[in-house]
Amino acid sequence: QVQLMESGGGLVQAGGSLRLSCAPSGSIFRIKTMAWYRQAPGKQRELVAITSGGTLGYADAVNGRFTISRDNARNTVYLQMNSLKPEDTAVYYCNIKTIATSMVGAHDMDYWGKGTLVTVSS
């Protein structure tokens, strides 16, 4: 199956920036949404940013600091993270949902990356 590959994580000081990238290992079609999630140690996985049909959405905690963007030709999604805070430390996961059609109708297909670790030091 097609897998998503994240990159760009690492260690950065508070106030610094990182840019995450996510690209599929193969061709995918009929993309519905592209999104970034994150999971901090001991916490639930949360939605960070999402793009769908040209509409962008952000979690309150990152709004104004993070920007999600996409390269449609490459089916690549990015997350530009500025003014990073220690509380942003987490494993960041890429997610892409596509629309699949079968004999019983249309449904969403879900693709996930393995995650990339972002560590923000104080």
N, C-alpha and C positions, 0 to 999 in steps of 0.2 A: 504494500500500500504506500501511497504518497505520505511522506513525513515532512513536518515543518522543522526548520533549523534556525534557531535563534543564535545571535552573536552580539557582542558589544558590551557584555557585562564586565564588571571588574570592581576594583577598589578606587574610591574617589573621596576626597575630603568634602566636608559640608560646604555648600555653596558652589560646588563644581558641577560639571555637566557630563552626561554620557548619552550616547545614541545607540539604541538597540535596533537590530535588524532581524527580520524574519522572512524566510523564503522557502517555498516548497521544494522538495527533492525532485519533483516531476510536475507534469502539467495538471492543473486543476481548472475546473470550469464552473460557470454559473455561481460565482462568489456572491454571497448574500451579505456577510459582514466580516470584517477583520477587527480583531481586538487584542488588547494586552490585559492580562491578569497578573496578579502577584500574590505571593503567600509568604508572610513573615513567619519566623519560628514560633510555634505555638498558637498561631492564628489561622483563621479561615482564609481560603483563597477569595480574593476580591477582584472585581472588575476595576481596571484602572482607566482605560480609554478604549473607545470603539468608534469605528467608521462604518457607516451603512448608507448606501445611496447618496453619498456626498454630505451626509449629516455626521457631525462629530459630537461625541459625548465624553465627559470626563468625570471621574470621581471628585467629590468636593475637596478631598485632601491634596489633589494634584492639580486642580484647575488653576490655570494661570502660569503654571510652571512646566507642565508637560504638553507636548504636541504630538498627535498621531498623524501620520501621513502615509501615502501609498504610491507605489509605482505600478500602474496598471499593466504596463507592458511586461513587467517582470513578475507580476503578482507578489510583490514584495511590500511588506508593511514595516514602518519605522516608528520608533518612539523616541523623540527628542526629550531628554530630561534635563532641565536646568534648575538652578538653585536647589540642589539636592540637600535633603535633610537626613539625619540619622534614622528617622522613622521611615524613610523610604527603603531602608535595607530589607531585601526580600529576594526570593527567586521569582523572576519575571517569566511568564509563559505567554507564548503567542497562540492565538486561537483564530481559526478561519472556519466559517460556516458556509456551506454551499447548498444549493437546491438540487436535489436528486429526484428524478421522475421514474416511477416504476409502473407496473400494471395496476397497482392498487392506489396510485396517486402520487402526489409530490410530498417530499419530506426533507428535512434538513440533514445534511451530513456534517459531522464535526471533526475537525482536525486540530491536534494539539502538538506543540513542541515539547521538548524535554525540559526546557527552562534554562535560564541563564542567571547567574547570581550577581546581584548588585549589592555592594557593601559600601555604606557611606559612614565615614569616620567623623567624629566630632572634633 
